Amino acid sequence: MKFLAGIFQILEHTSWPTPRQRWKDFFAILEYTLFFTVIIYAFDFVLRWGVN
């Protein structure tokens, strides 16, 4: 039971992000996703163009 109490103690001392920081993180994730999607799509297009 000390293990579970320890988990809750750690969670109480954790600093959670503010709502504004959560939105910033969310948009950062979307930007990275879009960036890598474009890179992968471009790489796929170049490979398809080169193979054909």
Residue pairs with C-beta under 8 A, 6 or more apart in sequence:
17 25
